Amino acid sequence: MERYVEDYQKRRLTERVDIMTAINILKSQGYDHDELIAEITKVFYVDLDAYNEIVMAA
């Protein structure tokens, strides 16, 4: 699924629960681990430290 969002439209994901929700949605749409970061950063500004902590814990 092709997504394109202008930078000024991107929402910030800084809360762990929001990041986990976005990851779960993308996984349910068939994205694998390697594709997650590319897809999530197309749509959101992501706190990468929190993202990495969540992915490592999973």
N, C-alpha and C positions, 0 to 999 in steps of 0.2 A: 504494500500500500504506500503510495507516494504521498508524503506530507511536506508541505513547505509553509513555513511561518516566518513572517518578517521579524527581525530582531526586536523591534519595539513591541511586538505582540507576545513575546515569550514571557511565561510566568516563571517566577523563581521557585525552585524546589530546594528548601533548606531543612525542612522538618523530615525526620526519618520516616514517619508514617506516610507522608506524601510521596517520598522517593520509593518506598516499598509498594505503595499503591500503583505508581506508574510502572514499576518493574513487573508487578503481577499482571497488569493489563497487557503490557507488551508480550509477556510470556504466553498469556492466554490467546494472543493473536498469532502465535507461532514463531516468535523471534527467539533465537537461541542466545546463549550467554555472550558469544562474541559480537552479536549484532546489537545487543541492548544499549551499550553506551553511545553508539552512533545514532540510533533512533531516538533515544531519550534527549540527547543534546540538540537534535533538530527541532524539538518542540519546546524544550525548557532550558532555562539556565539552572544547572544542577550544582549543588555543593559536592564537588568531587571527592572530598575527604569522607563525607558521610556516605556517599554512594559506594566507595571502595570498602568501607567498614561493613556495610549491609551485604555487599556481594561476598566478601570474605567470610562473613558469619553464616551465610546460607549454604 
